[in-house]
Amino acid sequence: MKIKFFAPVLAAVMLTASCGVSVGEVTFEDNKSAENSAAADGNNEANTEKTDEGGGASAEQSAESEGQSAEAEKPQETRTGKTVVRFACAGDNLIHDNIYVDAQNDDGSYDFSKCYAPCKKLIEDTDVAVLNQETLVNDMFEPSTFPLFSTPTEDGDAVVDFGFNVISMSNNHVLDKGTDGLIASLDYWDTKDVVHYGAYRDEADAENIRTMEVNGITFAFLGYMEHTNGFFLSDDEPGEVVYIEERERIERQVKEADKMADVVVVSCHFGTEVENDLNAMQMEFAPQLVEWGADLIIGTQAHALSTCEFIDKPDGGRAFVYYGLGNFLNTMYDADNPDGWYGRSILGIFGKMDIVKDFDNGGAVTFENVKAIPVISHYEGESWDSMWYNCAVYPYGDYTDEMFSRHMMYQQAGVNRDTMAHYISYIPEEFLAYE
């Protein structure tokens, strides 16, 4: 069943409701559960005991080993010049019923690849690509739509095949199916060669900061959400999330991540629903994160794009914040906003930049060629009551007038090019790009 978006209804729902895997030049440090970590520690202890039983390593062997380790570090210590990582990020991957019904094959399987294919060129040249996965990806629960989402694992397969290799689970729908849904989704993402963060198995797992090294640049990923639609985990249940109100914990984690990585990426699920303007909390919290050590802030939640900007860092560098990427793939239908501006939810931002590390300048990191590329979610239908189809996300620069004329938001709500231009005006000219 489709649920039409009504701001008052949504507000009511919210109130009640290490193992390292090397892939080419990329090293993922996506440690799994605390249990896996404990198991690994146990294995290491067992191996140490076996070595001791055989007489242990000699002092000469230890010295030789230390010498080899020091030698292996020399290229990093003496490296000169610059290295570059091509970075991308996308907003809420919000899988409504129209999308999974449209993607279902006759045999019951799903093919979501066609939904993302039009945007493939945006991600083809990237090294690190972050997606906010707004819905729980799992096979434990049947597919479901708003207000309690569950998404087939074939969609997860599709976004990984598309090119996303970092998944944020920091969002308000992460507890839609309780602790079972959260753990089932974590289990799924553990099977993929991705870094995932923002939702965890337990407190120890939440304190295990995910890192990723690419081309000599180390990234750390942290994720925080404003709320989880009125659902909470009890102390005796598996699962852990970190809320934005936990400022002392966040400050500690960001400062710790800053010691571990060249680039600290913080995903923040904040902002006012279906609004382009920033709210007071966003304007206060983003600079605070930068003061603590955040380098790149990725904002989601509002389902509408917002502005983006550089923020000066205490060390003299500059951080960057996308306050709101809006939606990526979705079929939200927001045609009841009191200000008369409809269709905010169909337009989002695909962020791109070059992250440059200068070894001749003390390893300083800068963000260059920063872009905010508008993308539009397309869907067609005969009426509100029908199931919609041809669901896909497109670079807005490729979106023709003929395609726009078939969009449900054009057909049913009169959303047009002028409407889109109004929303795009929130993107500063220096970052706005069409690819």
N, C-alpha and C positions, 0 to 999 in steps of 0.2 A: 504494500500500500504506500502511495506517495503521501508525504506530509508537506503541505504548503507552509512556507515560512511566514510566521507571524511573530513579530518582535515580542508582544506581551506573552504569547504562549511559550516562546523559548525562554523568556525570563523566568516564567513560573517553573519550567522544567529544571532550570539551573538552581533555583532556590530549593526545590524539593528533591528534586531528584539527588693461564695466559699462555690462552695459547696464541702464539704469534704465527700468522699465516703470511708468507711472502708471496706477492704476486708481482712479478717484474720488479719495478723500482718502488713498489708500494709495500709497506709492512703494516699489517693490521695488528693492533694490540687490543683485541676485543675479548677481554677476559670473560668467561662464562660465569656460572654460578659460584657461590662461595664453596659449594660442595665440590665442584670440579677443582677449585683452587686447592682445597684441603687434600683432595686425592692426589694432585700433582705434588704437593709438599710431601705427602706420605711416600710417593714413589721416589722422590729425591732422597729422602731419609733412608729408604731401603737400599738404594744404589750406593749411598755413602757407607752403609754398614757392610755391604758386600766388598767394597774397596778396602775397608779397614781389615776385614777378615783375610784379605789377600796380602796384608802387610802394609797397605796404605801407600800414598805417593811419597816419594823421597823429597827431601828439601831441594835437591837439584832439579827434580821434575817440576816442583812448585815454582821455583824461580824461573825455569824455562817457560812455564805456562804464563806467568805474570809478564815475562818479557814479550811473549807473543801477543798478549792482550794489549800491552802498551804499543807494540809495533802496529797492531791492527788499527789503533785509534789515530795514528799519525796522519793519515790522509785527511781525516776530518779536521784535525787540529791545524794543519798547514794549508788547508784548502783556500784558494783565492778566487776572485771573480764573483759572479752572481749565479744563483740558481732560481728557477721559476717553477711554480705550481699553478696550473690552470684550474680555477675553482668555480663551482656553480652551486646554486641552491634554488629550490622550488618550494612553494607554499603547500597548503593543505591538499593532500590527496584524499578526497572526500567521496567515498564510493557509495552512491545512492542506489536504490533498487533499479532505476532506469538503466544504470550502467551495467550492473551484473546480469540483468535480464537480457540486455542487448548483446552482451559478450558471451552468452551461453550457447553452446553448440547443440545440435540435435541429439547427440549422445549424452548430454548432461554435463560435459566438461566445459571449461571456459577458455576463451582466448581474448585477453585484454590488450594484446599487442597493438591492435588497430587503434585503440584509444589514445596511445601515446606516440604512434608513428609520425604524425605530422610535425612533432617537435624534435625529432631525432637529431636534426642538424645542430640544435642548440647545445647538445651535450657531447657530440662526437669528439671534440678536441679537448675534453676536460680530464683532469687527473683525479680530482676529488669532487664529488657531487652529492649534496645533501638534500634529502627529501623529508618533509614532515608528513609522516604516515598518520593521518587523522583517525583512521579506523583500525580496529583490531583485525589482523590478518591471521586466520587460523582455520582449521577444519573440524574443531570440536563442536562448534555451533553452526547452525544453518545460517546462510546469508540473511542479513537483515539490514534495514535502513533506519532513518531517523525515527525516534530519538535514540535508539540503542543499536549501534552499528555492529555488524560482523561481516567480514569480507573474505571471500575464498582465497586460498593460498596462491591460486593462479595469478592473482593480481600482484602479489609480492614477487612471484617469478617474473612477471612482465616488467615491473619497475627496475629490477636488478638487470634483466636482459637489456633494458633501455639504456642503462648506464649509471644508475644511482648506486653508489657503494658506501654511503653513510645514511643511516635511517634514524631520524628523531621520532621517538614515541611520546614526546612531551606534549600532551594535549588533554583537553577536557573530556574526551571520549574513551580514555584509556581504561576506565573501570566500567564501561558499559555492560560487560558480561561478568563483572565481579572478579574475584581472584583467579577463578578457573580460566576466564577469558584472557586475562593478563598473562598468566603463566603459559597458556597455550600459544599465545602470540610470541612470547619470548622464545619458546621452544622452536617455533618456526624460524624466526630470524637467526637462531643459533645454527641452523642448517645452511645458511647462506654465507658467502664470503663478503660480508659487510661488517662495518662497525655500527652497532645500534646502542642507543643511549636514551635517557629521559624517563625510563621505567625499568624497574629492577626486580630481582627475586627476593631480596632481603636488604637489610641495612648495610651489611658488609659489601654486598654487590653494588649498592648505591654509592659507597665510598671508594669503589674501584674505578678511578677515572680512566675513561677510554682514550687511548692515544693511537696515532697513525703517523708513520713517517713516509714522506714522499719526496724524492729528489733532494734529500738532505734537509728538508723542512719538517719539523715535528708539530703535529696538531693534537690538541686536547679538546674533547667534546663534553659539554655539560648541558643539561636541559631542565627547565623549571616551568611549571604551569601555575596559572592563577587559581584554578579550581578544577574539580572533576564532576561537575553537574550535581553536586549534593551527595555523591557516593564517596565512601571512605573505606579504607582497609582497617580492620581491627588488628590489635597487637598480636593475636594468635594466628593470623592468616598470612600465607605467603604473599609476597609482593611488597614493593616499596616505591613511592614517588616522592618528589620534593616540591613543595609549594613555594611560590614566590614570597610568601609571608615569612618563611624561615630564613630571615636575613643573616643571622649569625652563621648558620650552617653554609649558606651560599657564599658568604664572604670567605670563609675558611677554605671551601672547595676551589673557588676561583683563584685565590692566592696560591694554593697548592698546585693547581694546574699551571699557573704562570711560571712556577719553578721547573715544571716538567717539559714545557713545550715552547716552541717559537710563536705559535699562534693558538690562542685560547678562543674557541668557538663556543658561544653560549646561545642556545635556542630558548627563546622566551615565548611562551604562549600567553600573550597579553593583548590588550586593546579592546575597544568597545565593539560589540557585535554589529556587523554590517554598517560600519562607519569608516570613512577615510581619514577623518581628523584624529589626531592623537589625543589621548586623555592625560590627565595629570600624572597618573602612576607611570605610564610609559616615559614621560619626559623626565621624571625623577629617577626611575630605576636604571635606565640605560646609562647615564653618566656615572652612576654609582658603580655599576659593573665595570666600567672602564677604569675607574679609580682603583678598583681592586685588582685589575689585571686582565680583563677581557679585551680581546683584540677585534673580534668580529661577532656582532650580535644579529641573530636571525629571528625576526619577529613574525609570529603567526597568531591566529585565533579569530581576528575580526571578520574573516571571509571577504575582506575588501582591502585593496592595496592602499598603502600609505607612503609617506615620504621616506627619504633615506639621506644620510649625511655622514661626514667625517666628524669625529669627536677627538679633541686633543687629549693625549695621554700624559700622565705625570712625568714620564721619562723623556718627553719631548717628541715622541712619535705620534702617530694618528691611528685611532681605531675607526672602524666603520660599522654603521648600524642600518640594517633594513628594518624599519619599524614595523612594517607589515607587508608580507609578500602576497597576501590574499590567497585565493584558492588556486590550485593547479587543476587537476581533473575533478569535476563535480557537476551536478545538475540542480543546484539550489535555484529556487524561484522566488526572488525577493521583489515583489511588486506591491508592497503595502507600506513602504516607508513614509512616515508622516511628512517629510520634507518634499516628497514628490519625485525624488531621484531614485529610479529603479535600476535593477540590473548590476548593482555593485559586485555581486557574488560571481559573475561570470568572467570578470577580468582580474588577472593576477600579474605577478612579476616573476620572471625567471632571472635571477641574479647571476652575474658573471664577473670575474676579475682575474688578474694575474697577481699572484702573491710572490714577491721577489725578496730573496735573502741575499744580502751583500756581505760576503766574507771579508772584504777589504775594509768594511766599516763596522767591525766588531760583531758581525752577524745580524745587523739591523734588518728588520723586515718592513716592507712597504707594500701597500695595495695600489696597483696600477691598472689602468684601462677598466675602471669600475663601470659596470653597466646594469641598468634595470630595463629588462626587455619585456614589454607587455605580451601576455598570452591570454587567449580567450577560450573558454569552454563552450563547445557547440553541442546542441541537442535539438532535435526536431520532434514534433508530435502533432496529432490532429486536434487534440483538445486537452484540457486539464485532466480529464478523467482517463485518457488513454495512456498507455505505456509509451514513453518517449524512446527515440532511437537515434542512430548515427551519432552516438556520444563520443566525443573526442576533444582533445585540447590542441590548439593551433597557435603558432606565433602570430600575433596580431598583424604584423606586417604582411603576412601571406593571406590574410582573411579577406576574401573578396566581397563585393556588394551583393553578388548573387547568393553567396553562402549566408550572409547576414539576413537576407530576405526570407530564408528558411528557418531561422532561429526561433525557438519558442518565445523567447523574451521580446523579439521583434513582432512576432505574430500576435501574441496575447497581451503584451504590455506596452508596445510602442517604443521599446528601447532601440536607439539608433546610433549612428556615428557620432552625432553631437553629444549624446549621453556618454559614450566611451571617451570622447575627447575631454569632457569635463573631469572624469576620473583620472585619466592619464596626466592631466595638468598637475596632479599632486606629486608627480615624479619630477625632481629638479632637472632642468634642461641639460646640465652637464653630465648626467648619468643616463638619460633616456636614450635608448637605442632600439633599432628594429633590425632583426636578423632573420 
